[in-house]
Amino acid sequence: MYDFSARNVVVTGAAQGIGRAIAAGFLANGANCVVMLDYNGDKVAETAKELDPEGSKTLPVPCDVSDQAAVHETFSMLYEKLGHIDVLVNNAGINRDRMFHKMTIEQMREVLNVNFFGVVHCCMEVITQMRDQEFGRIINISSTAQHGNVGQTNYAASKGAINGFTRSLAKESTRKGITVNAVEPGYIDTDMLRTIPEDKLAARLAALPPQRFGRPEELAATVLFLASDEASWVNGSILIASGASITV
Ligand SMILES: NC(=O)c1ccc[n+]([C@@H]2O[C@H](COP(=O)([O-])OP(=O)(O)OC[C@H]3O[C@@H](n4cnc5c(N)ncnc54)[C@H](O)[C@@H]3O)[C@@H](O)[C@H]2O)c1
């Protein structure tokens, strides 16, 4: 459907769930190399082997995106190996849900450090190189939770921060051929959903207009579009992919 044959792509949080589906989507559309970054090194190596048994198109790399020094070291290695990075998908994310009156500052910081500063760290490593080559696609995975959710002050704040960051970096980068967009998924059927107690999850499902959760592949399809050459005029956008659960 798309031609990514000249593109080196980095997907963070690619060991499972949405990140895995995004990596698979780039492989199916001929990407030159799909770098799969994940905190869980063993799992991401296993996933890469499943998606690319010969290992010729994927590069699984253990990396904690909240650790700026580790991110810098990882990208230095990638530039040495690949020369250039064309697409960055900031997908790694965590939730530590709790009512705010019971939340510790550590739970607030941990979520901001992974979900927001992880995005910042990776963007810092690619932005100069993308400006120099006058091409780049950055896609940040936000969440419909940024509109507000009980038990998710930390998570919603991290995703709201991503959206403001995305819009601003897009304005700074548009003249250099770089697009920076975010996708706001509604409920997608991954392990992250399973962190919600079963009865609460069933109640949320019953209240959802589509009466189902999204599939990781459906989310990946929006990311592939934003990464494509064809999406050159879509910049600074926050694309909601929620089966109409949220409309703004
Ligand atoms: N599943 C949903 O309903 C949903 C909805 C909205 C947004 N999102 C967002 O989509 C993204 C992917 O979520 P998912 O549902 O696939 O979750 P998931 O828990 O299934 O996968 C997340 C992946 O990120 C990795 N990761 C976590 N912390 C990391 C770190 N510090 N450094 C590197 N990798 C790290 C994990 O090891 C895992 O492989 C997240 O940003 C999440 O906030 C998910």
The ligand as a Gaussian input file, in Angstrom:
#p B3LYP/6-31G(d) Opt

LIG

0 1
 N       -4.104000      -0.121000      24.732000
 C       -4.836000       0.983000      24.775000
 O       -6.055000       0.943000      24.957000
 C       -4.181000       2.332000      24.581000
 C       -5.029000       3.436000      24.481000
 C       -4.468000       4.684000      24.299000
 C       -3.104000       4.820000      24.203000
 N       -2.303000       3.734000      24.305000
 C       -0.859000       3.956000      24.183000
 O       -0.334000       3.119000      23.188000
 C        1.027000       2.808000      23.465000
 C        1.235000       1.305000      23.421000
 O        0.387000       0.716000      24.384000
 P       -0.008000      -0.843000      24.402000
 O       -1.440000      -0.891000      24.690000
 O        0.538000      -1.541000      23.213000
 O        0.765000      -1.261000      25.739000
 P        1.609000      -2.572000      26.117000
 O        1.778000      -2.485000      27.588000
 O        0.998000      -3.785000      25.525000
 O        3.012000      -2.306000      25.395000
 C        3.868000      -1.271000      25.775000
 C        5.300000      -1.614000      25.357000
 O        6.142000      -0.518000      25.764000
 C        7.302000      -1.070000      26.402000
 N        7.844000      -0.096000      27.357000
 C        7.305000       0.275000      28.549000
 N        8.118000       1.137000      29.174000
 C        9.186000       1.331000      28.361000
 C       10.368000       2.104000      28.465000
 N       10.627000       2.849000      29.550000
 N       11.249000       2.068000      27.446000
 C       11.020000       1.305000      26.344000
 N        9.922000       0.527000      26.206000
 C        9.020000       0.544000      27.205000
 C        6.820000      -2.322000      27.083000
 O        7.887000      -3.214000      27.388000
 C        5.839000      -2.871000      26.044000
 O        6.490000      -3.688000      25.093000
 C        1.310000       3.423000      24.839000
 O        1.929000       4.695000      24.679000
 C       -0.068000       3.615000      25.432000
 O       -0.097000       4.659000      26.392000
 C       -2.815000       2.496000      24.498000

